[in-house]
Amino acid sequence: MRDGTRLLKPRQRRLAWAGFVLVSAYAPVQAMVLPDASWLFSICVAGLVAAVIIADDASERAAAAVDPGKRR
């Protein structure tokens, strides 16, 4: 069973951040190149990835509040 301190492993967290940055940078480029509004999908994906990263931070803070001696 998991210890409940993190949702993502360190490698998954790095990949989530890389994906967030890439999709966030890709959306404006896609908006300039394509005539339709399909770039909004990239914004939605970036928002979902950001929500996962924020939830991971919140779970770490909650675990640290319960057990202050626990560090990364």
N, C-alpha and C positions, 0 to 999 in steps of 0.2 A: 504494500500500500504506500501511496505517496505521503511525504511529510507535510504537504500542503503549503509550502513556502512559495513556490513558483508555479506558474502555469506552463511556462516555456523553459526548455533547457537553454543554456547559454548559446549554443549553435543556432537553435531555432529563433532565439531573440535577435541575434545578428542578422539572420536571413529575413526576419520580419522587418527590421529597420531598413535593410537594403532594398527590400521590395517596396516598402513605403516610399523611400526616397526616389526610386526609379519610376514608380507609377505616378508619383506627384510631379515629377519632372516631365513625364511623357504626356500628361493630360494637356498642358498648354500647347505643346508642339502638335498634338493630334487636333486640337481645336483650330489651330491656324491652317493645317493642311487639309482637313476634311470639311466638306460643306455641311454635313449633318451634325446632329448633337450627340454622336456616339462617344464623344470625349467625356460625357457625364458618367458613363460606366466606369471609366478610370478613376474619377473622383469618388464614386461609391466604393470601389475596391480599396482605395487608399484610406477612406474613412473606416472601413471594416478592419483593416490591418491596424490602424491607429487605435481602434477600440480594444483590440486584443492586447496591444502593447500597454495601454493604460490599465487594463484589467490585471495584467501581469505585475505592473508596478503596485497596484492597490493590494494585491494578494501578498506581495512581499512586505509592504508596510504594515498590513494587518498582522502578519506573522511576527514582525519585529516588535510590534506593540505588545503582543502576548508574551514573547520571550525576548527581552531586550538584549540579552547576551548573545543572541544568534546573529552572525554576520554572514555575508556572502561567501 
